[in-house]
């Protein structure tokens, strides 16, 4: 495979409307902080020694592993230095998948489906893995050249890739990956509860009582598995939710009321600190 290697970019936003493709190889890799995107991410692992943390679950990666990361999920890689770290990363606008889905084929299924114990990793069987690798090869070739019809072929190969990733995802539902996956089930359940109830009371006392865990143990285990304090995690997730609602066209007041912030001025300050602009200005850019 004659790969076209990209120079690593630390930006976490798209500069094209539908999707972007990156093929990275690094011998040394600087730490990346926990972050999220406004888009879906498909991460195909080729080589290296990497543990990827997503929403409190740690994945010790093997060549050919595929990670599926939603647009509101906090994640970061932990890379052991000294070995070649190679991966393919594809960013996809959720609206692009929605536009190209049909009543019978929801292309965002692999990102949006929730099931108890769901993980973010897929390890396809050998035949499906080979198929996906071949599609990636074709997709990369079209992304790195400007021949006749390549603008159309890029869309076609991406759709084909996502169809087969969804097939692999559906197969994985009955055969969940366990090897190399580490998490605390109670912390995972607490994270899910928080994400489902961002507009509600999420005080430490309430969470400790609801999940029958001491406040001290909850604080320690939550930080251990997520890298965040509970307070910081909840605030960050509420801000992500606020940004998404503003993008949908809700007013700043409506967003404030729906995102569980107890103080309006604190909401304004926190939003501006996280996203660089106050919520009212961000709202106007989405009109």
C-alpha positions as CSV (number, residue, x, y, z in Angstrom):
1,X,0.0,0.0,0.0
2,X,1.6,3.2,-1.1
3,X,0.5,5.4,1.8
4,X,0.3,9.1,1.8
5,X,1.4,10.2,5.2
6,X,0.0,13.3,6.8
7,X,1.8,15.6,9.3
8,X,0.0,15.4,12.6
9,X,-2.4,18.2,13.3
10,X,-3.4,19.2,16.8
11,X,-6.5,21.0,15.6
12,X,-9.8,19.5,16.8
13,X,-12.1,21.1,14.2
14,X,-12.9,20.3,10.6
15,X,-12.1,22.7,7.8
16,X,-14.2,20.9,5.2
17,X,-17.9,20.4,5.5
18,X,-18.4,16.6,5.2
19,X,-15.3,14.5,6.2
20,X,-11.5,14.5,6.5
21,X,-9.0,11.7,6.2
22,X,-5.6,11.4,7.9
23,X,-2.9,8.8,7.8
24,X,-0.3,9.4,10.5
25,X,3.1,7.8,11.4
26,X,5.1,9.0,14.3
27,X,8.2,7.9,16.1
28,X,7.6,10.3,19.0
29,X,4.2,11.7,20.1
30,X,3.3,14.5,22.4
31,X,0.6,14.1,24.9
32,X,-2.9,15.0,23.8
33,X,-5.3,16.2,26.4
34,X,-8.8,14.9,26.9
35,X,-11.0,16.4,24.2
36,X,-14.1,16.0,22.1
37,X,-15.2,17.0,18.6
38,X,-18.4,18.3,16.9
39,X,-18.0,15.3,14.5
40,X,-17.7,11.5,14.6
41,X,-14.3,9.9,14.5
42,X,-13.3,6.6,13.0
43,X,-9.9,5.5,14.3
44,X,-8.1,2.6,12.6
45,X,-5.1,1.3,14.5
46,X,-2.1,0.0,12.5
47,X,0.9,-0.2,14.9
48,X,2.5,0.9,18.1
49,X,1.8,0.6,21.8
50,X,-1.3,2.6,22.6
51,X,-3.9,2.6,25.2
52,X,-6.9,4.7,24.2
53,X,-9.2,6.1,26.9
54,X,-12.8,7.0,26.0
55,X,-15.4,8.0,28.6
56,X,-13.7,6.1,31.4
57,X,-13.0,2.9,29.4
58,X,-9.4,2.0,28.5
59,X,-8.6,0.1,25.3
60,X,-5.2,-1.6,24.8
61,X,-5.1,-1.6,21.0
62,X,-4.1,-4.4,18.6
63,X,-3.4,-3.9,14.9
64,X,-6.6,-3.7,12.9
65,X,-8.7,-2.5,15.8
66,X,-11.3,0.2,15.0
67,X,-12.5,2.8,17.5
68,X,-15.8,4.6,17.0
69,X,-16.0,7.9,18.9
70,X,-19.1,10.0,19.1
71,X,-19.1,13.8,18.9
72,X,-19.8,14.3,22.6
73,X,-17.4,11.7,24.0
74,X,-14.2,12.7,25.9
75,X,-11.2,10.8,24.8
76,X,-7.4,10.7,24.6
77,X,-4.6,8.3,23.5
78,X,-1.7,7.3,25.8
79,X,1.2,6.4,23.6
80,X,4.3,4.5,24.7
81,X,7.3,6.1,23.1
82,X,10.0,4.3,21.0
83,X,7.9,2.4,18.6
84,X,6.3,3.5,15.3
85,X,2.8,4.7,16.0
86,X,0.7,4.4,12.9
87,X,-3.0,5.0,12.5
88,X,-5.7,6.2,10.1
89,X,-8.2,8.8,11.4
90,X,-11.4,9.8,9.6
91,X,-13.6,12.7,10.8
92,X,-17.2,12.6,9.6
93,X,-19.9,15.2,10.0
94,X,-23.0,13.6,11.5
95,X,-25.2,15.6,9.1
96,X,-23.3,14.0,6.2
97,X,-24.2,10.5,7.4
98,X,-27.8,11.6,8.1
99,X,-28.1,13.0,4.5
100,X,-26.8,9.8,3.0
101,X,-28.8,7.4,5.1
102,X,-32.1,5.7,4.0
103,X,-35.1,4.4,5.9
104,X,-33.5,0.9,5.9
105,X,-29.8,1.9,6.4
106,X,-28.9,4.3,9.2
107,X,-25.2,5.0,8.6
108,X,-24.8,6.5,12.1
109,X,-26.0,3.3,13.7
110,X,-22.6,2.2,14.9
111,X,-22.1,5.6,16.7
112,X,-25.5,6.2,18.1
113,X,-26.7,2.7,19.2
114,X,-26.6,2.2,23.0
115,X,-26.6,-1.2,24.7
116,X,-25.6,-2.2,28.2
117,X,-21.9,-2.8,28.4
118,X,-21.3,-1.3,25.0
119,X,-17.6,-0.6,24.1
120,X,-16.1,1.7,21.5
121,X,-13.9,-0.9,19.9
122,X,-14.5,-3.3,17.0
123,X,-12.2,-6.2,16.1
124,X,-13.7,-7.6,12.8
125,X,-13.3,-11.2,11.8
126,X,-10.4,-11.8,9.3
127,X,-12.6,-11.6,6.1
128,X,-14.3,-8.4,7.2
129,X,-11.0,-6.9,8.4
130,X,-9.5,-7.6,5.0
131,X,-12.5,-6.0,3.2
132,X,-12.3,-2.9,5.4
133,X,-8.5,-2.6,4.8
134,X,-9.0,-2.8,1.1
135,X,-11.7,-0.1,1.2
136,X,-9.4,2.1,3.2
137,X,-6.7,1.6,0.6
138,X,-9.1,2.8,-2.2
139,X,-10.3,5.7,-0.1
140,X,-6.8,6.9,0.7
141,X,-5.8,6.7,-3.0
142,X,-8.8,8.9,-4.0
143,X,-8.2,11.4,-1.1
144,X,-4.5,11.8,-2.1
145,X,-5.1,12.5,-5.9
146,X,-7.2,14.7,-8.1
147,X,-7.9,12.5,-11.0
148,X,-11.2,12.4,-13.0
149,X,-14.2,11.5,-10.8
150,X,-12.2,11.4,-7.5
151,X,-14.5,13.8,-5.8
152,X,-17.3,11.3,-6.4
153,X,-15.3,8.2,-5.6
154,X,-14.3,9.7,-2.2
155,X,-17.9,9.8,-1.2
156,X,-18.6,6.3,-2.6
157,X,-15.6,4.7,-0.8
158,X,-16.5,6.5,2.5
159,X,-20.1,5.2,2.3
160,X,-18.8,1.7,1.5
161,X,-16.4,1.9,4.4
162,X,-19.1,3.0,6.9
163,X,-21.5,0.3,5.7
164,X,-18.9,-2.4,6.4
165,X,-18.0,-0.8,9.7
166,X,-21.7,-1.0,10.6
167,X,-21.8,-4.6,9.6
168,X,-18.8,-5.3,11.9
169,X,-20.4,-3.3,14.6
170,X,-23.7,-5.4,14.4
171,X,-21.7,-8.6,14.4
172,X,-19.8,-7.4,17.5
173,X,-23.0,-6.9,19.5
174,X,-23.2,-10.6,20.2
175,X,-19.5,-11.0,20.7
176,X,-18.2,-8.1,22.8
177,X,-14.5,-7.4,22.9
178,X,-13.1,-8.1,26.4
179,X,-9.3,-8.6,25.8
180,X,-7.4,-5.4,26.5
181,X,-10.5,-3.5,27.7
182,X,-10.5,-2.1,31.2
183,X,-13.2,-0.2,33.1
184,X,-15.1,0.0,36.4
185,X,-18.7,-1.1,35.8
186,X,-20.1,1.2,38.5
187,X,-18.2,4.2,37.2
188,X,-19.4,3.4,33.7
189,X,-23.0,3.3,35.0
190,X,-22.5,6.6,36.7
191,X,-21.0,8.2,33.6
192,X,-24.0,6.9,31.6
193,X,-26.4,8.3,34.2
194,X,-24.7,11.7,34.1
195,X,-24.8,11.9,30.3
196,X,-28.5,11.0,30.4
197,X,-29.4,13.5,33.1
198,X,-27.4,16.6,32.5
199,X,-30.3,18.9,33.2
200,X,-31.0,17.3,36.6
201,X,-29.4,17.4,40.0
202,X,-26.0,15.7,39.8
203,X,-24.6,16.6,43.1
204,X,-22.0,14.4,44.7
205,X,-24.3,13.5,47.5
206,X,-27.1,12.4,45.1
207,X,-24.8,10.3,43.0
208,X,-23.1,8.6,46.0
209,X,-26.6,7.8,47.4
210,X,-28.1,6.6,44.2
211,X,-25.2,4.3,43.3
212,X,-24.5,3.1,46.9
213,X,-20.9,4.2,47.0
214,X,-19.0,6.4,49.5
215,X,-18.3,10.0,48.3
216,X,-14.6,9.5,48.9
217,X,-14.5,6.2,46.9
218,X,-16.6,7.8,44.1
219,X,-14.3,10.8,43.8
220,X,-11.1,8.6,43.7
221,X,-12.4,6.0,41.2
222,X,-14.0,8.6,38.9
223,X,-10.8,10.5,38.6
224,X,-8.8,7.3,38.1
225,X,-10.9,6.1,35.2
226,X,-11.9,9.4,33.5
227,X,-9.1,11.8,34.3
228,X,-11.6,14.3,35.5
229,X,-13.1,15.2,38.8
230,X,-16.9,14.6,38.9
231,X,-17.5,18.4,39.0
232,X,-15.2,19.1,36.0
233,X,-16.7,16.2,34.0
234,X,-20.3,17.3,34.6
235,X,-19.5,20.9,33.7
236,X,-17.6,19.9,30.5
237,X,-20.5,17.7,29.4
238,X,-23.1,20.4,30.1
239,X,-21.0,22.8,28.0
240,X,-20.8,20.3,25.2
241,X,-24.6,19.9,25.4
242,X,-25.1,23.7,25.4
243,X,-22.9,24.1,22.3
244,X,-24.9,21.4,20.5
245,X,-28.3,23.0,21.5
246,X,-27.1,26.5,20.3
247,X,-26.1,24.9,17.0
248,X,-29.6,23.5,16.7
249,X,-31.0,27.1,17.1
250,X,-32.2,27.2,20.7
251,X,-31.8,30.6,22.4
252,X,-29.2,31.2,25.0
253,X,-31.8,31.4,27.7
254,X,-33.4,28.1,26.6
255,X,-30.0,26.4,26.6
256,X,-29.1,27.7,30.0
257,X,-32.4,26.4,31.4
258,X,-31.9,23.0,29.8
259,X,-28.3,22.3,30.7
260,X,-28.5,22.3,34.4
261,X,-26.3,25.3,35.2
262,X,-27.2,26.8,38.6
263,X,-25.9,30.3,37.8
264,X,-26.4,32.2,34.6
265,X,-23.2,34.3,34.8
266,X,-21.2,31.2,35.5
267,X,-22.6,29.6,32.4
268,X,-21.6,32.6,30.3
269,X,-18.1,32.6,31.7
270,X,-17.6,28.9,31.4
271,X,-18.8,28.8,27.8
272,X,-16.5,31.6,26.7
273,X,-13.5,30.0,28.5
274,X,-14.1,26.7,26.8
275,X,-15.1,27.8,23.3
276,X,-13.5,31.2,23.0
277,X,-16.7,33.2,22.4
278,X,-19.7,33.9,24.6
279,X,-22.8,31.8,23.9
280,X,-24.8,34.7,22.4
281,X,-22.1,35.3,19.8
282,X,-21.8,31.6,19.0
283,X,-25.5,31.4,18.6
284,X,-25.4,34.2,16.0
285,X,-22.7,32.4,14.0
286,X,-25.1,29.4,13.6
287,X,-28.0,31.5,12.1
